Amino acid sequence: MMRRILTGVVLWGMLACALCEAGEASSRTIVATFYPIQIAVLNVSAGVEGITVVNLAPSATGCLHDYQLTPRDRAILSRADVVVANGAGMESFMDVLSRLKPASRIIDASAGLELLVSGGITNSHVWLSPSRHIRQIRAIAGGLAAWDPVHAGAYRANAARYEEDLKILKAKMDRDLSELRTREIITFHEAFPYFADEFRLKVAGVIEREPGAEPSAGELAALIRQIKTSGVKALCVEPQYPVKAAEAIARETGAVLYPLDPGVSGPVATNAYLELMERNLSQLLRALK
């Protein structure tokens, strides 16, 4: 009798441990470095049981060029099972991240992409080109499949479905933007070279080279002269940033402000990228037709 009781206790203990380990194994956290990567990961990991997707920098309404990790961020990264980064120089803290996580737990979504360089500086806003973003989605799916081979099929199937949505979006934008009479725009900052490259637009000027670094009086005057000479009438401002400098230019030149969203903040929903690009398309058609 005593032997049977002891055997039962041991078996129950083994079962409890197994259930505990299974619970831990089924609850995993993927940390995306910022908003557009969060939306991409949500699409690729949709429906995979036990996955939680966390945005590392939810309060960052812009890009991460100069973002400094907080103690909270470091704790999140330390506990993350895997981290997905935009790459291409966007995250200024990649050296810190590499010390917190092994390379096998960091997915660089821009690895292998042909990047645009201006003035010796690599532009990291690759997600604004649907074609390049499709390759980011593939990279994320491949990285997650290698990290979690049990659900590799689900990640790749999700990525394939989302890729089809992105291809439909790109085809629509190609078609509608091909009819534009003029293709020149002034942008708020250096977020849109990949977008312009994708859709054969020309960024004729930039108001702020970096958000928050307002142009000097001389730079503002030069941009106003350029706009008057070129006849560009579309000033594209970003909803995440103040528009004081753009409004001053508009008053001097007669140009009109149109919102163009770089997709660095917004609703946490799988269709968020598709919808923001649709809005950008609508604004460009208003501005340039």
C-alpha positions in Angstrom: 0.0 0.0 0.0 2.7 2.4 1.0 4.6 1.7 -2.2 1.5 2.5 -4.3 1.0 5.8 -2.4 4.6 6.8 -2.9 4.4 5.8 -6.6 1.2 8.0 -6.9 2.9 10.9 -5.2 5.9 10.6 -7.5 3.7 10.4 -10.6 1.6 13.4 -9.5 4.8 15.3 -8.9 6.1 14.4 -12.4 2.8 15.4 -14.0 2.8 18.7 -12.1 6.3 19.5 -13.3 5.4 18.5 -16.8 2.3 20.8 -16.8 4.4 23.6 -15.3 7.0 23.2 -18.0 4.4 23.0 -20.7 2.7 26.2 -19.4 6.0 28.0 -19.5 6.8 26.7 -22.9 3.4 27.7 -24.3 3.7 31.3 -23.0 6.3 33.2 -25.0 7.0 36.8 -25.6 8.1 38.4 -28.9 9.4 41.9 -28.5 9.2 44.2 -31.5 11.4 47.3 -31.3 8.7 49.8 -32.4 5.3 50.2 -34.0 5.7 49.2 -37.6 7.6 46.0 -36.6 5.0 45.3 -34.0 2.3 45.3 -36.7 4.4 43.1 -38.9 5.0 40.6 -36.1 1.3 40.6 -35.2 0.5 39.5 -38.7 3.2 36.8 -38.9 2.4 35.3 -35.5 -1.5 35.6 -35.7 -3.2 32.6 -34.2 -0.1 30.9 -32.8 -1.0 29.8 -29.3 0.8 31.3 -26.3 2.5 34.1 -28.3 2.4 37.7 -26.8 3.8 40.5 -29.0 5.1 43.5 -27.1 6.1 46.9 -28.5 9.4 47.9 -26.8 8.8 51.6 -27.3 5.1 52.2 -27.3 5.5 55.8 -26.1 7.9 56.6 -29.0 5.8 58.5 -31.5 8.6 58.7 -34.0 11.6 56.8 -35.2 14.3 55.2 -32.9 17.4 56.9 -34.3 18.2 58.6 -30.9 16.0 56.5 -28.6 17.6 55.7 -25.3 16.7 52.5 -23.5 15.0 52.9 -20.1 15.4 50.5 -17.2 11.9 49.2 -18.1 13.1 48.6 -21.7 16.1 46.6 -20.5 13.9 44.5 -18.3 11.5 43.8 -21.2 14.4 42.8 -23.5 16.0 40.6 -20.8 12.7 38.6 -20.4 11.9 38.5 -24.2 12.1 35.1 -25.8 13.0 36.7 -29.1 13.4 40.3 -30.3 12.5 41.6 -33.8 14.2 44.7 -35.0 13.7 46.8 -38.1 17.5 47.0 -38.5 19.2 49.2 -41.2 20.4 51.5 -38.5 17.0 52.4 -37.1 17.7 51.2 -33.6 20.5 53.1 -32.0 20.7 50.6 -29.2 21.5 47.5 -31.2 24.9 47.2 -29.4 23.1 47.1 -26.1 20.6 44.6 -27.4 23.4 42.3 -28.7 24.8 42.2 -25.1 21.4 41.3 -23.7 20.4 38.6 -26.2 22.3 36.0 -28.2 22.3 36.5 -32.0 19.9 33.6 -32.4 17.2 35.5 -30.5 17.5 38.7 -32.5 15.7 38.9 -35.9 16.9 41.8 -38.2 14.0 42.4 -40.5 16.1 44.4 -43.0 19.0 41.9 -43.3 20.0 41.5 -46.9 17.9 44.4 -48.3 19.4 46.9 -50.7 19.4 50.1 -48.7 19.3 53.7 -49.8 22.2 56.0 -48.8 22.2 59.8 -49.0 25.1 61.9 -47.9 26.8 58.9 -46.5 23.9 58.1 -44.2 21.9 54.9 -44.6 18.1 55.5 -44.6 16.3 53.0 -42.4 12.7 53.7 -43.2 12.4 50.6 -45.4 8.9 49.5 -44.3 7.5 52.5 -46.3 8.3 50.6 -49.5 5.7 47.8 -49.8 8.1 45.7 -51.9 10.8 45.9 -49.3 8.3 45.4 -46.5 7.3 42.1 -48.1 10.9 41.0 -47.8 10.8 42.2 -44.1 7.8 40.0 -43.6 9.6 37.0 -45.1 12.6 37.7 -42.9 10.5 37.8 -39.8 8.7 34.6 -40.7 12.0 32.8 -41.4 13.4 34.1 -38.1 10.4 33.0 -36.0 10.3 29.6 -37.8 13.9 29.0 -36.9 13.3 30.0 -33.3 10.0 28.1 -32.9 10.1 25.2 -35.5 7.0 23.6 -34.0 4.9 26.5 -35.4 7.1 27.2 -38.5 4.3 26.3 -40.8 1.9 28.7 -39.2 4.4 31.6 -39.4 5.1 31.0 -43.0 1.5 30.6 -43.9 0.6 33.8 -42.1 3.4 35.6 -43.9 2.3 34.3 -47.3 -1.3 35.5 -46.7 -0.1 38.9 -45.6 2.2 39.1 -48.5 -0.7 38.7 -50.9 -2.5 41.6 -49.1 0.6 43.7 -49.5 0.9 42.8 -53.2 -2.7 43.9 -53.8 -2.0 47.1 -52.0 1.1 47.8 -54.1 -0.7 47.0 -57.3 -3.4 49.5 -56.5 -1.0 52.2 -55.5 1.1 51.6 -58.7 -2.0 51.9 -60.8 -3.4 55.0 -59.2 -0.2 56.9 -58.8 0.8 56.2 -62.4 -1.7 58.8 -63.5 -0.2 61.7 -61.7 0.7 64.8 -63.7 3.4 65.9 -61.2 5.5 63.7 -59.0 7.3 66.2 -56.8 6.7 66.6 -53.0 8.3 68.3 -50.0 8.4 66.0 -47.0 8.7 66.8 -43.3 11.8 64.6 -42.7 13.8 61.9 -44.4 11.2 59.2 -43.9 10.0 58.8 -47.5 12.9 58.0 -49.9 11.9 54.3 -50.1 8.3 55.3 -50.6 9.3 57.7 -53.4 11.7 55.1 -54.9 8.9 52.5 -55.0 6.3 54.8 -56.7 8.6 57.0 -58.9 8.0 60.1 -56.9 10.6 62.9 -56.3 11.3 64.3 -52.9 12.2 67.9 -53.9 13.0 69.1 -50.4 12.9 68.2 -46.7 11.7 70.5 -44.0 13.5 68.9 -41.1 16.4 66.5 -41.6 15.6 65.0 -38.2 12.3 65.5 -36.3 12.6 68.1 -33.7 15.6 69.8 -35.4 13.8 72.7 -36.9 15.4 74.4 -39.9 17.5 77.5 -39.3 16.3 80.8 -40.7 18.8 80.4 -43.6 17.6 76.8 -44.3 14.0 77.9 -44.2 14.6 80.8 -46.6 16.5 78.5 -49.0 13.6 76.0 -49.0 11.1 78.7 -49.6 13.1 80.0 -52.6 13.4 76.4 -53.9 9.6 75.8 -53.6 8.9 79.1 -55.4 11.3 78.3 -58.2 10.2 74.7 -58.7 6.4 75.3 -58.3 6.0 72.4 -55.9 2.7 72.8 -54.2 2.4 69.7 -52.0 4.0 70.0 -48.5 3.6 66.6 -46.8 3.6 66.8 -43.0 3.6 63.9 -40.6 0.8 63.6 -38.0 3.2 62.7 -35.2 5.1 66.0 -35.3 4.4 69.7 -35.0 3.9 71.6 -38.3 5.1 75.1 -37.3 7.9 75.3 -39.9 5.7 73.7 -42.6 3.0 76.3 -41.9 5.5 79.1 -42.3 6.6 77.7 -45.6 3.0 77.4 -46.8 2.2 81.0 -45.9 5.2 82.2 -47.9 4.8 80.0 -51.0 1.1 79.2 -51.3 1.8 75.5 -50.9 -0.8 73.3 -49.3 -0.2 70.9 -46.3 -1.2 67.3 -46.8 -0.6 64.6 -44.1 1.6 61.7 -45.1 2.0 59.1 -42.4 5.3 57.4 -41.9 3.6 54.6 -39.9 5.6 55.0 -36.7 2.5 55.1 -34.4 -1.1 54.1 -34.6 -3.7 51.5 -33.7 -2.5 48.1 -32.7 -4.3 46.1 -35.4 -3.2 43.6 -38.1 -4.6 45.8 -40.8 -3.0 49.0 -39.6 -0.2 49.2 -42.2 -2.6 48.5 -45.0 -5.0 51.2 -43.9 -2.3 53.9 -43.3 -0.9 53.3 -46.8 -4.4 53.6 -48.2 -4.7 57.0 -46.5 -1.3 58.0 -47.8 -2.5 57.1 -51.3 -5.6 59.2 -50.9 -3.6 62.2 -49.7 -1.1 61.9 -52.6 -3.9 61.8 -55.1 -5.4 64.9 -53.6 -2.0 66.7 -53.5 -0.7 65.8 -56.9 -3.6 65.2 -59.3 
